[in-house]
């Protein structure tokens, strides 16, 4: 069981609370987590990654164990604390503007 945290605007869209859980059949990767999120919460399809290319949206960031892993390949295995459910996987909205 993987647990993850969504930014407020995505929690509002999905009508959920801050910390959520998904089960993975595959190894723990960013792609597997996002696939599971989009399966469980279809209203989030296209908000975290593009429908067609499956690339991360520019103003979305992924954090695992305090590290920004947004630019890692989506099939890179996540750290053990994430895979074992000891640490949350964070999906964050980047702050932009001036």
DSSP file (Angstrom, degrees, kcal/mol; ACC not computed):
  #  RESIDUE AA STRUCTURE BP1 BP2  ACC     N-H-->O    O-->H-N    N-H-->O    O-->H-N    TCO  KAPPA ALPHA  PHI   PSI    X-CA   Y-CA   Z-CA
    1    1 A X              0   0    0      0, 0.0     2,-0.4     0, 0.0    22,-0.2   0.000 360.0 360.0 360.0 126.0    0.0    0.0    0.0
    2    2 A X  E     -A   22   0A   0     20,-3.0    20,-2.5    82,-0.1     2,-0.4  -0.869 360.0-156.0-104.4 136.9    1.4    3.4   -1.1
    3    3 A X  E     +A   21   0A   0     84,-0.4    86,-2.0    -2,-0.4     2,-0.3  -0.929  15.4 178.0-116.2 148.5    0.2    6.5    0.5
    4    4 A X  E     -Ab  20  89A   0     16,-2.4    16,-2.7    -2,-0.4     2,-0.4  -0.925  23.2-133.3-144.0 161.9    0.4    9.9   -1.1
    5    5 A X  E     -Ab  19  90A   0     84,-2.3    86,-2.7    -2,-0.3     2,-0.3  -0.978  18.4-158.3-123.2 130.2   -0.4   13.5   -0.6
    6    6 A X        -     0   0    0     12,-1.1    86,-0.1    -2,-0.4     2,-0.0  -0.725  28.1-100.7-102.4 154.5   -2.1   15.7   -3.2
    7    7 A X    >>  -     0   0    0     -2,-0.3     4,-2.1    84,-0.2     3,-0.8  -0.359  42.2-103.0 -67.9 158.7   -2.1   19.5   -3.5
    8    8 A X  H 3> S+     0   0    0      1,-0.3     4,-2.5     2,-0.2     5,-0.2   0.864 118.3  54.3 -53.6 -45.7   -5.2   21.2   -2.2
    9    9 A X  H 3> S+     0   0    0      1,-0.2     4,-1.8     2,-0.2    -1,-0.3   0.847 111.0  45.9 -63.9 -32.8   -6.7   22.0   -5.6
   10   10 A X  H <> S+     0   0    0     -3,-0.8     4,-2.1     2,-0.2    -1,-0.2   0.841 110.5  53.1 -77.4 -33.1   -6.5   18.3   -6.7
   11   11 A X  H  X>S+     0   0    0     -4,-2.1     5,-2.1     2,-0.2     4,-1.0   0.913 110.2  49.1 -62.8 -41.5   -8.0   17.2   -3.4
   12   12 A X  H ><5S+     0   0    0     -4,-2.5     3,-0.5    -5,-0.2    -2,-0.2   0.926 110.8  49.3 -63.0 -45.4  -10.9   19.5   -4.0
   13   13 A X  H 3<5S+     0   0    0     -4,-1.8    -1,-0.2     1,-0.2    -2,-0.2   0.882 117.4  40.6 -61.0 -39.9  -11.4   18.2   -7.5
   14   14 A X  H 3<5S-     0   0    0     -4,-2.1    -1,-0.2    -5,-0.1    -2,-0.2   0.531 105.7-127.5 -88.1  -6.5  -11.4   14.6   -6.3
   15   15 A X  T <<5 +     0   0    0     -4,-1.0     2,-0.3    -3,-0.5    -3,-0.2   0.942  66.2 125.3  58.4  50.6  -13.4   15.3   -3.2
   16   16 A X      < -     0   0    0     -5,-2.1    -1,-0.2    -6,-0.1    -2,-0.1  -0.810  60.2-104.9-132.1 171.0  -10.9   13.6   -0.9
   17   17 A X        -     0   0    0     -2,-0.3   -11,-0.2     2,-0.2    -1,-0.1  -0.249  45.6 -89.1 -88.7-177.3   -8.8   14.4    2.1
   18   18 A X  S    S+     0   0    0    -13,-0.1   -12,-1.1     1,-0.1     2,-0.5   0.921 107.9  49.5 -64.4 -50.8   -5.0   15.1    2.2
   19   19 A X  E     +A    5   0A   0    -14,-0.2     2,-0.3   -16,-0.1   -14,-0.2  -0.814  69.2 175.7-101.2 127.3   -3.5   11.6    2.6
   20   20 A X  E     -A    4   0A   0    -16,-2.7   -16,-2.4    -2,-0.5     2,-0.4  -0.832  16.9-141.2-126.3 162.5   -4.7    8.9    0.2
   21   21 A X  E     +A    3   0A   0     -2,-0.3     2,-0.3   -18,-0.2   -18,-0.2  -0.953  15.2 177.8-127.2 144.9   -3.8    5.3   -0.4
   22   22 A X  E     -A    2   0A   0    -20,-2.5   -20,-3.0    -2,-0.4     2,-0.4  -0.986  22.9-133.1-138.4 151.1   -3.4    3.2   -3.5
   23   23 A X        -     0   0    0     -2,-0.3     2,-0.4   -22,-0.2    -2,-0.0  -0.849  20.1-150.1-101.1 141.0   -2.4   -0.4   -4.0
   24   24 A X        -     0   0    0     -2,-0.4     4,-0.1     1,-0.1     9,-0.1  -0.914  18.7-171.1-113.4 137.6    0.1   -1.3   -6.7
   25   25 A X  S    S+     0   0    0     -2,-0.4    -1,-0.1     2,-0.1     2,-0.1   0.706  79.5  49.0 -90.1 -25.8    0.4   -4.5   -8.6
   26   26 A X  S    S-     0   0    0      1,-0.2    -2,-0.1     3,-0.1     2,-0.0  -0.224 108.5 -63.2 -98.6-170.3    3.7   -3.5  -10.1
   27   27 A X        -     0   0    0      1,-0.1     2,-1.0    -2,-0.1    -1,-0.2  -0.342  64.6 -90.5 -70.2 160.4    6.8   -2.1   -8.7
   28   28 A X        +     0   0    0     50,-0.1    50,-3.1     4,-0.1     2,-0.3  -0.646  69.4 141.3 -80.4 104.1    6.7    1.3   -7.0
   29   29 A X  B  >  -E   77   0B   0     -2,-1.0     4,-2.3    48,-0.2     5,-0.2  -0.893  64.8-108.0-133.4 164.9    7.4    3.8   -9.6
   30   30 A X  H  > S+     0   0    0     46,-0.6     4,-2.8    44,-0.4     5,-0.3   0.928 121.4  52.1 -59.2 -43.9    6.0    7.3  -10.4
   31   31 A X  H  > S+     0   0    0     43,-2.5     4,-2.7     1,-0.2    -1,-0.2   0.921 109.7  48.3 -59.0 -45.1    4.3    5.8  -13.4
   32   32 A X  H  > S+     0   0    0     42,-0.3     4,-2.2     2,-0.2    -1,-0.2   0.893 112.8  48.4 -64.1 -40.2    2.6    3.0  -11.4
   33   33 A X  H  X S+     0   0    0     -4,-2.3     4,-2.6     2,-0.2    -2,-0.2   0.943 113.7  45.5 -65.5 -47.3    1.5    5.5   -8.7
   34   34 A X  H  X S+     0   0    0     -4,-2.8     4,-2.8     1,-0.2     5,-0.2   0.897 111.8  52.9 -65.4 -39.0    0.0    7.9  -11.2
   35   35 A X  H  X S+     0   0    0     -4,-2.7     4,-1.8    -5,-0.3    -1,-0.2   0.935 112.1  45.6 -57.8 -46.0   -1.7    5.0  -13.1
   36   36 A X  H  X S+     0   0    0     -4,-2.2     4,-2.4     2,-0.2     5,-0.2   0.885 112.5  50.6 -66.5 -39.6   -3.3    3.8   -9.8
   37   37 A X  H  X S+     0   0    0     -4,-2.6     4,-3.2     1,-0.2     7,-0.2   0.942 111.6  47.2 -62.6 -47.3   -4.4    7.4   -8.9
   38   38 A X  H  < S+     0   0    0     -4,-2.8     7,-0.2     1,-0.2    -1,-0.2   0.816 112.7  50.2 -67.1 -29.3   -6.0    7.9  -12.3
   39   39 A X  H  < S+     0   0    0     -4,-1.8     3,-0.4    -5,-0.2    -1,-0.2   0.919 118.2  37.4 -70.6 -44.3   -7.7    4.6  -12.1
   40   40 A X  H  < S+     0   0    0     -4,-2.4     2,-0.4     1,-0.3    -2,-0.2   0.838 130.4  31.0 -77.3 -33.9   -9.1    5.2   -8.6
   41   41 A X    ><  +     0   0    0     -4,-3.2     3,-2.4    -5,-0.2    -1,-0.3  -0.702  67.5 175.3-125.8  77.1   -9.8    8.9   -9.1
   42   42 A X  G >  S+     0   0    0     -3,-0.4     3,-1.6    -2,-0.4    -1,-0.1   0.732  74.0  71.3 -60.0 -22.8  -10.7    9.3  -12.8
   43   43 A X  G 3  S+     0   0    0      1,-0.3    -1,-0.3   -29,-0.1    -5,-0.1   0.656  92.5  59.7 -67.5 -12.2  -11.5   13.0  -12.4
   44   44 A X  G X> S+     0   0    0     -3,-2.4     3,-2.3    -7,-0.2     4,-0.8   0.487  74.0 123.0 -92.8  -3.8   -7.8   13.6  -11.9
   45   45 A X  T <4 S+     0   0    0     -3,-1.6     6,-0.1     1,-0.3     5,-0.1  -0.381  81.5  14.6 -60.0 130.1   -6.9   12.2  -15.4
   46   46 A X  T 34 S+     0   0    0      3,-0.3    -1,-0.3     4,-0.1     5,-0.2   0.330 107.0  88.8  87.7  -7.3   -5.0   14.9  -17.2
   47   47 A X  T <4 S+     0   0    0     -3,-2.3    -2,-0.2     3,-0.1     3,-0.1   0.806  97.5  29.3 -90.9 -31.6   -4.3   17.0  -14.2
   48   48 A X  S  < S+     0   0    0     -4,-0.8     9,-2.6     1,-0.3     2,-0.3   0.803 134.8  10.0 -95.8 -37.4   -1.0   15.5  -13.1
   49   49 A X  B    S-F   56   0C   0      7,-0.3    -3,-0.3   -15,-0.1    -1,-0.3  -0.963  90.3 -86.3-141.6 158.3    0.2   14.4  -16.5
   50   50 A X     >  -     0   0    0      5,-2.6     4,-1.2    -2,-0.3    -4,-0.1  -0.341  32.0-131.5 -64.5 140.8   -0.8   15.0  -20.1
   51   51 A X  T  4 S+     0   0    0     -5,-0.2    -1,-0.1     2,-0.1    -5,-0.0   0.924 101.1  30.9 -57.6 -48.0   -3.5   12.6  -21.5
   52   52 A X  T  4 S+     0   0    0      1,-0.1    -1,-0.1    -6,-0.1    -2,-0.0   0.953 129.1  31.2 -82.0 -53.7   -1.6   11.8  -24.7
   53   53 A X  T  4 S-     0   0    0      2,-0.1    -2,-0.1     1,-0.1    -1,-0.1   0.695  87.5-139.6 -83.7 -18.8    2.1   12.0  -23.9
   54   54 A X     <  +     0   0    0     -4,-1.2     2,-0.3     1,-0.3    -3,-0.1   0.652  52.7 145.8  64.4  17.4    1.8   10.9  -20.2
   55   55 A X        -     0   0    0      1,-0.1    -5,-2.6    -6,-0.0    -1,-0.3  -0.610  58.5 -96.1 -84.2 146.5    4.4   13.5  -19.4
   56   56 A X  B     -F   49   0C   0     -2,-0.3    -7,-0.3    -7,-0.2    -1,-0.1  -0.287  43.6-105.2 -57.6 138.9    4.2   15.3  -16.0
   57   57 A X    >   -     0   0    0     -9,-2.6     3,-1.8     1,-0.1    -1,-0.1  -0.409  32.1-115.5 -63.9 145.2    2.5   18.7  -16.2
   58   58 A X  T 3  S+     0   0    0      1,-0.3    -1,-0.1    -3,-0.1    -2,-0.1   0.819 111.8  45.1 -57.2 -35.6    5.0   21.6  -16.0
   59   59 A X  T 3  S+     0   0    0     34,-0.1    35,-2.9    35,-0.1     2,-0.4   0.105  95.3  92.9-100.4  24.6    3.8   23.0  -12.7
   60   60 A X  E <   -C   93   0A   0     -3,-1.8     2,-0.3    33,-0.2    33,-0.2  -0.953  54.8-169.7-115.0 136.6    3.5   19.6  -10.9
   61   61 A X  E     -C   92   0A   0     31,-3.1    31,-3.1    -2,-0.4     2,-0.4  -0.932  11.7-145.6-125.8 149.4    6.4   18.3   -8.9
   62   62 A X  E     -C   91   0A   0     -2,-0.3     7,-2.4    29,-0.2     8,-0.6  -0.947  14.4-169.8-115.4 134.9    7.0   14.8   -7.3
   63   63 A X  E     +CD  90  68A   0     27,-2.5    27,-2.6    -2,-0.4     2,-0.4  -0.987   7.6 179.4-128.0 134.8    8.8   14.4   -4.0
   64   64 A X  E >  S-CD  89  67A   0      3,-2.2     3,-1.8    -2,-0.4    25,-0.1  -0.988  75.9 -13.7-133.8 123.2   10.0   11.1   -2.4
   65   65 A X  T 3  S-     0   0    0     23,-0.6     3,-0.1    -2,-0.4    -1,-0.1   0.864 129.5 -52.5  54.3  40.1   11.8   11.1    1.0
   66   66 A X  T 3  S+     0   0    0      1,-0.2     2,-0.4    24,-0.0    -1,-0.3   0.462 114.3 116.3  79.8   1.7   12.3   14.8    0.8
   67   67 A X  E <   -D   64   0A   0     -3,-1.8    -3,-2.2     2,-0.0     2,-0.8  -0.851  68.5-125.3-106.9 138.6   13.9   14.7   -2.7
   68   68 A X  E     +D   63   0A   0     -2,-0.4    -5,-0.2    -5,-0.2     3,-0.2  -0.730  34.1 169.7 -78.4 111.9   12.5   16.4   -5.8
   69   69 A X    >   +     0   0    0     -7,-2.4     3,-1.6    -2,-0.8    -6,-0.2   0.092  36.1 119.4-110.5  21.2   12.3   13.5   -8.3
   70   70 A X  T 3  S+     0   0    0     -8,-0.6   -14,-0.2     1,-0.3    -1,-0.2   0.785  77.0  45.3 -58.9 -31.1   10.2   15.3  -10.9
   71   71 A X  T 3  S+     0   0    0     -3,-0.2    -1,-0.3    -9,-0.1     2,-0.1   0.369  88.6 106.9 -99.4   4.9   12.9   15.0  -13.6
   72   72 A X  S <  S-     0   0    0     -3,-1.6    -3,-0.0     1,-0.1     2,-0.0  -0.500  87.7 -89.3 -75.7 151.4   13.6   11.3  -13.0
   73   73 A X    >   -     0   0    0     -2,-0.1     3,-2.0     1,-0.1   -43,-0.3  -0.370  37.8-120.9 -58.5 141.6   12.4    8.8  -15.6
   74   74 A X  T 3  S+     0   0    0      1,-0.3   -43,-2.5   -44,-0.1   -44,-0.4   0.660 109.4  55.2 -64.0 -15.8    8.8    7.7  -14.6
   75   75 A X  T 3  S+     0   0    0    -45,-0.2     2,-0.3   -46,-0.2    -1,-0.3   0.297  75.8 120.6-100.5  10.2    9.9    4.0  -14.4
   76   76 A X  S <  S-     0   0    0     -3,-2.0   -46,-0.6     1,-0.1   -45,-0.1  -0.582  74.5-108.0 -70.4 130.0   12.7    4.6  -11.9
   77   77 A X  B     -E   29   0B   0     -2,-0.3   -48,-0.2   -48,-0.1     2,-0.1  -0.338  33.6-124.5 -60.4 138.8   12.0    2.5   -8.8
   78   78 A X        -     0   0    0    -50,-3.1   -50,-0.1     1,-0.1     5,-0.1  -0.445  38.2 -80.9 -80.1 157.7   11.0    4.7   -5.8
   79   79 A X    >>  -     0   0    0     -2,-0.1     4,-2.2     1,-0.1     3,-1.1  -0.179  43.1-109.4 -57.2 151.8   12.9    4.5   -2.5
   80   80 A X  H 3> S+     0   0    0      1,-0.3     4,-2.8     2,-0.2     6,-0.3   0.851 115.6  60.6 -52.7 -41.9   12.1    1.6   -0.2
   81   81 A X  H 34>S+     0   0    0      1,-0.2     6,-2.2     2,-0.2     5,-1.9   0.855 110.7  42.3 -59.3 -31.1   10.3    3.9    2.4
   82   82 A X  H X45S+     0   0    0     -3,-1.1     3,-1.3     4,-0.2   -79,-0.3   0.935 114.8  49.5 -74.3 -48.9    7.8    4.9   -0.3
   83   83 A X  H 3<5S+     0   0    0     -4,-2.2    -2,-0.2     1,-0.3    -3,-0.2   0.819 114.0  45.9 -60.7 -32.4    7.4    1.4   -1.6
   84   84 A X  T 3<5S-     0   0    0     -4,-2.8    -1,-0.3    -5,-0.2    -2,-0.2   0.448 114.3-114.6 -92.4  -0.9    6.8    0.0    1.8
   85   85 A X  T < 5S+     0   0    0     -3,-1.3    -3,-0.2    -5,-0.2    -4,-0.1   0.656  84.1 117.8  79.5  15.5    4.4    2.7    2.8
   86   86 A X  S   <S+     0   0    0     -5,-1.9     2,-0.3    -6,-0.3    -4,-0.2   0.765  77.8  33.2 -83.4 -26.6    6.6    4.2    5.6
   87   87 A X  S    S-     0   0    0     -6,-2.2   -84,-0.4    -7,-0.1    -2,-0.2  -0.936  87.0-114.4-127.2 149.2    6.9    7.6    3.9
   88   88 A X        -     0   0    0     -2,-0.3   -23,-0.6   -86,-0.1     2,-0.6  -0.513  17.1-130.8 -82.6 153.9    4.4    9.5    1.7
   89   89 A X  E     -bC   4  64A   0    -86,-2.0   -84,-2.3    -2,-0.2     2,-0.5  -0.917  29.1-147.4 -96.9 124.2    4.8   10.3   -2.0
   90   90 A X  E     -bC   5  63A   0    -27,-2.6   -27,-2.5    -2,-0.6     2,-0.5  -0.820  16.5-168.3-102.1 131.6    4.1   14.0   -2.5
   91   91 A X  E     - C   0  62A   0    -86,-2.7     2,-0.3    -2,-0.5   -29,-0.2  -0.983  24.1-178.3-111.1 118.7    2.5   15.5   -5.6
   92   92 A X  E     - C   0  61A   0    -31,-3.1   -31,-3.1    -2,-0.5     2,-0.6  -0.878  30.2-125.0-123.6 149.7    2.9   19.2   -5.3
   93   93 A X  E     - C   0  60A   0     -2,-0.3   -33,-0.2   -33,-0.2   -85,-0.1  -0.826  35.0-125.5 -88.8 125.8    1.9   22.2   -7.4
   94   94 A X        -     0   0    0    -35,-2.9     2,-0.6    -2,-0.6   -35,-0.1  -0.368  19.7-122.1 -69.0 150.7    4.9   24.3   -8.2
   95   95 A X        +     0   0    0     -2,-0.1     2,-0.3     2,-0.0    -1,-0.1  -0.847  39.6 168.8 -96.9 125.4    4.8   28.0   -7.2
   96   96 A X        +     0   0    0     -2,-0.6     2,-0.3   -37,-0.0   -37,-0.0  -0.910  24.0  68.0-132.7 160.0    5.2   30.4  -10.1
   97   97 A X              0   0    0     -2,-0.3    -2,-0.0     1,-0.1     0, 0.0  -0.777 360.0 360.0 126.5-169.4    4.8   34.0  -10.7
   98   98 A X              0   0    0     -2,-0.3    -1,-0.1     0, 0.0     0, 0.0   0.409 360.0 360.0-150.2 360.0    6.4   37.2   -9.5
